[in-house]
Amino acid sequence: MKRLILATAALAAFAILPASAQVAEPRAVAERVAEAVEENFYDEARARSIAAEVRAAAAAGRYDLSNPGELASALTATLHPHDGHFRVEYRPPQAGGPRAPQPGGFGNDARAAYGVPSVVMYPAGVGVIDFRLLAHFNPDNADSSAAKRAVDAAFTLVGGAQALVFDLRDCAGGSPAMVGYLVGHFVPEGANVYNRFVSRRGEGFETPPAPPATGRRLETPLFIVISGRTGSACESLAYTLQAAGRATIVGEASGGGANPGGLIPVGDNLAVFVSGGSPINPITGRNWEGTGVQPNVAAANTVALTRARELALEAALRAPADETAAREAQWALDALRAESAPYPRALRDYAGAYGARSIAIENDRLVLRRDRRPPLVLLPLGPDQFAVAGAAPLQRVTFERGARGRITAMTLTLVDGQEFRDLRAD
């Protein structure tokens, strides 16, 4: 494993070589790929078999390609069926060379917010953290890590959440250290839930490198959204918490790449990713290689986050902090469900002026306007009752009908019980 990690640091060296539009000896590159697999793949018997397959394909001329991108694709086609992480990459050299990789090959980029581009606290206390990368930090010097501080800040922002959602749909991978740290937020200290990595050079563990800075959340309902783009360490986070019974997984099956490793340069600005270890979960006795993490609640990628928020609100309703929290959760849940409810046809019945407010029709939806404030889109809850969409779901609008069924008044109600009633002016 150490050799693989060190190999990623060598990427800077191979990437700053003079540009070469063609590979002079593709069979020599293929042989170096076979050697890298044979020496580093975690399963020694399979390593010999895979290397033999590469050599046989090279001898048959399958890799006689001078274009480096085409050669990389051909080699990947041979390797990838054997392991979800197997691939050969071609990286053209950059002027001045790229920035050296971070430890373990997991980039900790401040411009990408250390893999946490957004944190949102939705009304009624549903916190959503969007992870795009599980950034690495040094377990021996955790408190000085900007990546760890970024994650701690995210948890601080959702400290008052009644339920949490991790959005991992575009999270491609990252560091086992961060996996262990995140899992530690949701299980007791010393819990036997962490994956053990087996390799030809010993064992490793995904145990937490530090206690959670913002405290453990043993009772907070947790929902994790995944997709086919969810990979590697991000899959590990979902799989571990699912196996421990601490998270409900929502969405589509993940990518299915369980075995970690690193890139090994093979010349001509090419490198092969070889898996140097394989995780074993102490609860399931296996991992997610090939199959991917399977969701508890299946949902198409386009609606999976909305479905997770709905489940989070339902969980908040089952154990609300108090009566106010329960009312907020119910109103927010009603508004979220109303987003897909059929819209009434007779929109003109409602359009008109109501005191300082007015109701207009825009894009086949009713909107509430007042002064120069942005319009609020109304969502149907039932006969003559609407929720307010977006950032203001804790408001409702109810219309009153008079003689002959004509709308005569409108009442805007806030979740705390305040009401604003206006008669129709026209």
Summary of the structure (lengths in Angstrom):
residues: 426
radius of gyration: 27.2
end to end distance: 76.2
largest distance: 89.2
contacts: 1414
relative contact order: 0.11
helix: 34%
strand: 24%
